[in-house]
């Protein structure tokens, strides 16, 4: 069952859920215990949900395929990624991307034709971060190119079970060198959460974000007006929630416990609303 601080009083009636993937649904190539059952429980309850991920190494096609191998069948439309938002941004403004990303992600931008301007797009390039590539990006940024960051996470839980550097430190380095601030398109950007909530057709205050990253998932969601549920799996480290500007709505052992708590809270809130209407 869920463990952690109680919510700040009664929560609003739940209308939708956003769920982080890596560290919440799975770690590496394996689904976390109870996570697939939790998702089926949400489906059975008829509660709308979407998966949101800051991964900037894998294209959307690969994410769908990887989830299928875990036994989870989802459509591309049920997943929000920073790369998808960046693609829309570039197309709407007629910009040509200069990619500082992992080669696997480049298929997301392959058919964007040359535009009237240029944008540096930086994600988690992993071992493909090189001085030459970063220096070329730096020169373009100080030359006036739009500066886009797919994410600004500090770290991620790698396949060897250890934390590894994410895109954030490299974004910060380019910001420091150029004197310009990147437009962040992934979590914890309010733009990212706004897009995900609009896809659910719900009000932000009635949507819960479930994640293992206290800062990007929970802190970002709550700053955007959502409820934030932190799970103690993946990259979670003891006491992280204490460093947030506001306490999470709830802290749970894992996704399964988080879903149980949310559905039970939803039922209580619905009963409370019904009682209020009959007075």
Buried (B, 14 or more C-beta within 10 A) or exposed (E): EBEBEEBEEEBBBBBBBBBBBBBBBBBEEEBBEBBBEBBEBBEEBEBBBBBBBBBBBBBBEBBBEBBEEBEBEBEEEBBBBBBBBBBEBBBEEEBBBBBBBBEBBBEBBEEBEEBEEBBBBBBBBBEBBEEEBBEBBBEBBBEEBBBBBBBBBBBBBBEEEEEEBBBBEBBBBBBEBBEBEBBBBBBBBBBBBBBBBEBBEBBBEBBBBBBBBBBBBBBBBBBBBBBBBBBBBBBBEEEBBEEBEEBBBBBBBBBBBBBBBBBEBBEEBEEEEEEEEEE
